[in-house]
Amino acid sequence: MNKYRTHTCDELTKKNNGQEIILAGWINKKRDHGNLLFIDLRDNYGMTQCIIDKSNSSFKELEKIQLESVIKVYGKVVERSVETVNSELQTGEIEININTFEVLGTCKELPMPVFTDQEYAEEIRLKYRFLDLRRKKIHDNIILRSKVISFIRNEMLKIGFLEFQTPILTSSSPEGARDFLVPSRLNPGKFYALPQAPQQFKQLIMVSGFDKYFQIAPCFRDEDARADRSPGEFYQLDLEMSFVEQEDIFKVVEQLIVKVFKNFSSKKLMYEEFPRIPYEECMLKYGSDKPDLRNPLLISDLTNIFNREDVTFEIFKKLVKSGSKVRGIVTTNTKDKPRSFFDNIDKWAKEQGASGLAYFTIEKDKNISAKGPVGKFFSKEALEEIMKITGAEVGDSVFFACGKISDVEKITSQAREKIAKDLDLIDEDCFAFCWIVDYPMFEKNEVTNKIEFSHNPFSMPQGKIKDIDFESPLSIKAYQYDIVCNGIELSSGAIRNHIPELMYRLFSIAGYDKNQVDQKFSGMINALSYGAPPHGGIAPGIDRIVMLLANEKNIREVTMFPMNQNAQDLMMNAPSDINEEQLKDLGLALKIKK
């Protein structure tokens, strides 16, 4: 028998009535009823109610013990009466009559209570994360995370993947974010980089002759925090396969994702075979490459409407002539909404930095007409064309935005989300997955006007090499793809470029000469020159998957020891200063900008 406990705090039922037992755990709550003291004893597994009578010599001592102290109790299991059964507890049919107890660990005055899920300031929660993790909701989230990872690992092994670990100390690579750099003591003046992703290594694994690789990989990126992104580090299901096409990757990932979400959530899946949405179509219909398909609202291109002579909305007409685009969003059967509904959305758009959203509602007496501030500027024929383009009907309303393409995509994407929430159109009991495909290989930087890789630089361009128009790089599409769920990007992936000559050609478009490629990617280029198979992969984010399953809005809630918004670990006081001796060992001196 374990000296600390005979049972855990979730095990005992009325079948154990009369048994002498030992329990150990934390004092979750105390209720002093004068002659009786009730203790809710908690461990990792559950909660058990314990009671001690005032006549017991240990009563006064136990009465003084601080909440969250760790104790061991010796007692007898007693079946509760029917009227006192607690159906919310797994052990709610019984309680423990305490004979004696021992204090195993004392607790100071608490900076935050543990028995409640009340929200507290981030600074307090992260400084005392070990207490925060004791709270039921957070504790359950972390257990869920563990179970999800174990499930994923087992499923990957079942379908023939091998698990490997790739290096943490490596070289810097252009993955799209800043590297975390580690100075080398043995190589003064040189630095390792913590991997933003195991990108090059997993490709090298394929070149090494292994067919299917995965790992639950730590990734490190020096980027700002967001609700769905932890600063510093995160984990992903990194996988790579040889002799595959895009659809082979999709099949593996879809089957895995469906199994995970069916196993760990009661929410329904909108699609078990995920839709494939081309990038250009996605940006038009949703204004974003991270669409929430639970939202039925769609965006339409109405630019050409403002070239008509029977449309006299001069502000938009002038902007269109100078190259601006117009996008419209239709809201179904909103004719009876008060004026304040429309004005509030227009006001909201201005608060986002846009010029606002024009709007009207389609009506019909004898003829089609439009009611609203800008309705008078559209002829019957123009309105009919708008209805044809958008699918709008009488009684529906149309919101318009106008501006340069990037601005109009941004505001219509945000407006689509805002209007759907205001109209309560989102099914919260649903997961809607999709693939975004056919990404452009390159994009133009609006600030520098230079051509850059839009996604992963190691992606394979679409089409036969001899047919690729390298002189028009913005027209080149790549075998790149994202998986998105409920407006959250879970992963990016690609079929890889395994042909060195083609890689040199593509990198040259992005401004890298052959020497730079050889220097930055020497291991990769060299390996691909020794017989590389066609291969591809993807890396769904573990943190985001668990966040969705736990129905949390912030990734911090499913991360055991997250950093704050400034990438600081308040509990361990990291990042921290280092002393002069450590700097000397590394051959470094600090020059702090003021």
N, C-alpha and C positions, 0 to 999 in steps of 0.2 A: 504494500500500500504506500502511495506517495505521502510523504509526511505533511505536505501542504494541503492536499485535498483528496477526497474520495470521489468527488463528482465536480463537474463544472456547473456554472450558474444557469444553464439552460436544460439540464438533464432531468431533474427530479419531477416526478408526477405523483398522483395519488397511489400508484402502484408501489411507491417507496414508503407509504405511510407507516410510521412506527420505527423506521430505521435510524440508527445512530450514524451521523455523517460528519464530514469535515468539508467546509467550503472556504475558499480564499478569493479575495477580490478587493475592489475599491468601494468605499462608502459613497454611493451615488446620491442618496437622499436620506434624511432622518425626519421622523415625525414623533414628537414627544406628546403623548396623551396623558401625562401625569403618572399613572400607574404602569403604563406600558410604553415602551420605546420601540418604534418600528424602524428597521434599517433596510433599505434597498441595497443589496450587495450585487455589484456588477463585475463581470469579467469580459474577456473577449467574445464569449459565446452568448451571453444573455444576462438576465437579472433574476434574482430570487429575493423574496421578502423574508426577512428575519425579524423575530420579536424577542424581547427580553423583559421579564417582569421586574417590578421595582424591588421585590423581595430578594432578587438575585444579587449577590455581593458584588458582581461586576457591573451592575446597572449604572452607578454614578460615574464610574470610570469611562464606560462606553458613551455615556451621555455627553462627555466633554470632548470626545474625539472629533477632530476637524474633518469636514467633508473631504473626500478624495484621499484620505489616509487608506493604506492597505492593511487589511486585517485578515486573520484566520479565525473562523468560528467553529466550535464544536457544538453540535445540537442534535435534535430529533426532528424528523419529518412529521408534520401534522397536516392532515387533510382539512381544507377549509370547508366551512358550511356553504351551502348552495348560494346564499345571498351575498357572501363575501368573495366568491370566485372572481378573479381578475382575468377576463377573457383576452385582454391585450398582451398578457405575458404568457410565454410558453410554459412557465412554471406556476401559472396563476391558480392552479387547483390546490396548491400546498403552500405552507410556510414553514420556517424553521424556528423551533423554540431553542434559543441559545442557552447552553449551559455555561460555557466559558469562551473566552476569546483571547487572541494574541495580536499585538500590533506588530506588523511586519515592516511597515514603512510609514513614517509620519508625513504630514502635509502642512506646509505653511498656509497663511491666509491666501485665498485664491485671487488672482487678478481678474478672472472671469469664471462664471459658473459653468460647470460641465453638463449638468442635468437638463439643460435647455438648448434648443437650436436657435435661440435669439441671435440676431446679427450683432457683431461687435466690430469696432474699428479694425481695419486691416493691420495696422501697426501692432495692436495687442494680440491679434490672432496669430500673426506670423512670429512674433517674439516668443510667444508661448505655444508654439505649434504642437508640442507634445501634449498640451492640455486640450487644444482645439481638436486634435485627433481622437480624443476620448469621447467627444460628443457623438451621439448615435448616428446622425446623418452622415457626417464626415467619415466616421469609422466604417460605416457600411459602404460608403463610396470606395474607400481604399480596399476593402475586402472584395468588392465587385471588380475593381481593377485587377487584383490578383487572379481572380477566377477567370476573367476574360482573357488575360495573357496566357494562362495555363490551357484554356480551351483552344485558343488560336494555335499555340505551340503543338498541341496534340493533333489538331486537324491538319496542320502543315506536314507533320511527320507521316500521318496516315496516307497522304497523297504523294508521297515520295520525295519530299523536300528534305535536304540535309541542313542542319543548323551549324553555322560557323561564326566565329567571332573575328572581326576585323580590327586593325589597330586604332588606338585612340590618339596616339602621337603620330602625326603625319605631316604632309606638306600643305601649304595654302593652295586653294583651288577656287575658281570663280563660280560659286554656287548661288550667288544672288544676294548674300548678306555679308556682314563683316565677320572675319574670323576671330576666334579667341586664340591668342598667340602665347606660346610657352618658350621662354628663352632656354637655350641649351648651354649647360655648364661646360661640357666637354668640347663643344664647338662654339667658342666665343663669337658673339655677333650674329649668330644664326638662331633661327626660331623654328619650333614645331608649330603646327596649327592643330587645334582640336577639330575633328571632322564635322562639317556642316551636315554631311550625310556620307555613308560609305560608298559613294558613287563609283569612284575609280576602282576600289578594291573589289566590289561585287562584280564589276565587268571583268576584272582580272581573274576572278574565280571561274567565270565562264571560259575564259581563254585557257585556263589551267585544266579544262576537261571535265569539270563537274557540271552536272546537267541542271539541277534545281537547288538553289541556295535560299536560305532565309536566316534572319536573326531579329530579335527584338532589340533594335539598335539605339543606343544613345546618340543624340545629335546635338551639336553646340553651335549656336548662332548669336552673335552680338547684335541683337536687334531689340527694338522697343516692345514692351508688353502690350497685349490686347486681351479682350475677354476670351478669345479662342486661341491665344498664343502665349506660352510662357517665355519670359526672358531667360536667356542663358542656355537652358537645355530642355530637351523633350525626347520622347521615345517614339519610334515608328516600327511597323512591321515591314522590314526591308526584305524584298525578294527579287530574284533574278532567275530567268530561264533561258536555256539555249534552244536553238532551232524552233523558234516560235514566231508567230505573227501577232498582230495587235489583238485579234479576237481570242487567241489562246490565253493571253493575259487576262482579258475580260472574263472569260469563262471561269478561271481559277478564283479570281477575286470576287466575282458575283456570288459564286456558290459559298465561299467562305463568309462573306458579309451577311448573306441571308441566314446562314446557320447561326452566326453570332447574335444577330439581332432577334431572331426567333427564340433563341435559347435564353437570352437575358432581358428581354422586354416583352410586355404584353401588348405593346402598340402594334398596329397593323402596318404592313409594308404596302405602299401604293403600287410598287412594281417589284416583281421578283426577277424579271429580266429588265435590266436598267435601260432606259432610253439612251440613244446616242444622239447628241445634239452638236452639230458643227459649230465651231467657235463664232463664225460670222453671224449665223442664225441666232445663236444664243445672245450675242451682244445687242442684236436688233430687238428680239422679243422680250428680253429681260433686262437689258441695260448693263449686264454684268455676266462674267463667266462663272459666277457662283449662284445660280438661280435656285430659289425656293419653289419647287414645283407644287407644293401644297397651295400656293397662291394662284388662283385662276386668272388673275389679271395679266394681260399681255400688252406689249408696247408695239405700236405700228409706226412706220415711216410715212409721214404726211408732208414731206418737204415739197413734193411736186404740186400739191394743192395750192401752194402759195405762189405758183407761177401762173395761175388762172386769172383771167381778166375779171371774172365775176367774184373774185375774193378781194376785198378792199381793206384788209387788215394790214395797214401800211408798215407798221413796226416790224412785223414778221417778214413781209415781202422784201423790205430793204435788207434785212439780215440774210435772207435766203440768197439774194442776188450777190451778196458779198461772201458766200460760201458756207453760211450756217445751215444746220439741219433742224428739222422739226420732227418731234416725236409726240405721239398721242397715246393716252391710256383711256380705255372705255370702262366705265362703271355701270353695271347692269341695274336697270330699274331704280334709278336714284332720283326720279323726277319729283318725288314728294319730300326729298330731303330739304331741310331749311337752308336759307341763304348762308347761315353761319357755318354749315358743314363745308361748303365750297370756299368761303372766305378764309376759314381756318387753315385749309390745305394750302391756299395761296400764300397766306401769312407764314405758314411753316416753311414753305419753299424759299421764301426770302430770308428766313432765319438760317437756312442752310447755305446761304451765299449766292443763290440763284436770283434771277430777276423776277421770279414768281411763276405761277402756272395760270395761263389763260384757261377759260372753261365755258362750256355751254351745255344745255340739256336739249335733246332732240324732241320736238313736238310735232303733232299733226292735227290740223283741223281739216281743211280741204287739201292743203299742201304741206309738205315738210317744211318746218321752220326750226329756228334755234332760239332758246330762251337763255339769257345770261348776258354778262357784260360785253362779250365780243360776238354774240350771236348775229347781230345785225350786219356784220361784215361778210356773211356767207350767203350766197344764193341758194335756191332750192337745189339746183343741179350740183353745186359744190358739196352741199350737205349729203346728197345722195351718193356722190363719189366717196366721201368720207365713210359713209355707212357701208359701202361696198368693200373698201379697203380694210376697215376695222372689224366688220361684223356687227356694228352697233345697230340697235333697233330703236323705234320710238319709245321714249321713256328713259333711255339710257343717257348718260352724260359723258362728255369727252373733255379731258384735261390735256393741255398742250404745253410743251416746253420747246424753246428755240435757243440755239447757240452752237458753238463749235462742237464737233462730234464727241470729244472726251467729256466736256461739261454736260452736254445734253444726255449722254448715257448715264452719267453719275446721278444727276438729279431725277431722271425718270426711274432709275433703279430704286433709289431711295423713296420716291413718291409711290411707286408700286407697292413697296412694303408698308409705307405709312397708311395709304388708303385701305389696303387689305386689313390692317389691324383695326382701323377706325370702323370698318364695315363688318368686322368679325368674320372674315372669310377664311382664316387659316384653321385647318383641322390639326389641333395640337396632339391628337391621339394617332399620329401617323408619321412614318418615315418615308420620304420621297427621294430615292437615289437616282442619279443619272450620271452618264459619262459625257464630258465635254471633249470633243475630238477635233481634228484638223486645225490645230493651232498654227499660226504663222511661225515660220522658222526664225524670222527676224522682225524687228520693229524699229522705228525711228525715234530716238530720244528727242523729245520736244524742246529740251533746253540746249543740248549740244548739237542737235541736228545730225548726229552720227547714227549709223546702223549698228544695232546691238542684237544679241541673241534674246529672243522673247521669253524663252524657257530654258530648258536644259541644253547646254552647248554640245552635248554628246549624242543628240538625237539624230535619227536617220531621216533625211528629207524624203518626201513622197515622190513616187514615179521613178522611171528609169533614169539613170545618171545622165545618159546622152540627151534626154529630153528636158532636163532641168534648165531653166533660164537664169543662169547665174548673174546675168546683167540686170535682172529685175528681182533683186533679193526679197523685196516685200511681197512678192507673189508666191514665194516658195512656201509650201505647207510641209509640216513635219508629222511624223508618226509620234505625236505627243498627245497626252490625254490626262485629264483630271477626273477624279471621282468626287462628286458633290452630294451632300445630303442636307436637306432643309436649309439651304443657303450657306452651308459651311463646307469649305473645301477640306476633304479628308486626305487627299493625296494627289501627287503628280507622278507621272510615269512616262515611259517612252520605249519604243523600239530603238536600239542603240545604233549609232554609226560605228561599224566595225572595219571600215575601209580607210587606212591612213591617208591615201591620196585625197579622198573626198573630205576628210577631216581638215587637212591643210587648206583646201579650197574654201571651205565654209568659214574657218577661223580667219582667213584672210579678208573676207567680206566684213567681219566684225573688227578689223583693224589689227589682227595679230599676224606678224610675219612668221616664217617657218622656224626661225631661231627661238622666238618667244614660245611657240607651241612646244618645241623640243625641250626647252628649259622648264616650262611649267608642267608639262604632261609627259615627261620623258619616260616614266614607267609605263604609262598607257600606250603611247605611240609605239614604243619599242615592242611591247607585248602584241599589239595588233598586227605587227609585221611578221609574226611567227605563226600564222594560221589561226585566225579568230573566227568562231562560229557566229552566224546571225543570232542575236540575243536581245532580250528586252526585260523590263521589269517595272516595278512600282513600289511605293512605300507608304501605305496608309498610316495616318497618325494614331497611335494608341491612345494618347491623351484625349483627342477629339472624339474618338469612338466611345470611350468610357463616359465622356461628358454628355454625349447624346443619350447613352443608355441610362445614365443616372438622372437625366432630365435637369441638368444644371446649365446655367447660362455662362458660368465663368470656369475656365479650365483649372483655376486654383483649387476648386472644390474637389477635384479628383486627382490632385497631385500631392504626394505625401509631404514633401518639404519644398514648397514653392518659394521663389524670390518675390520681392515686392516690385512695384512698377519701375523702380530705379535699379533693378537687377541687384538688389542687396538681400542677403540672408540675415535677417534681424536676429535670428536665434543663435547662429554661429559667428555673427559679426564678420561676414565675408561680403565683399572683398576687404582684406585687412592690410595694414602696413607690414612691410618687411624691414628687417634691420640692415645696418650697413654691411655686416659680415656676409649676409646672404647676397646682397647686391655685388659685393666684391667677388664672391665665388662665381657669379654669373658674368662678371666683367661689365656691369651696368652702372649707370648713374642716373638719378632722377632729376628731371627738369620740369616742374609742375607749372602749367599755364595758370596765371592768375586772372 
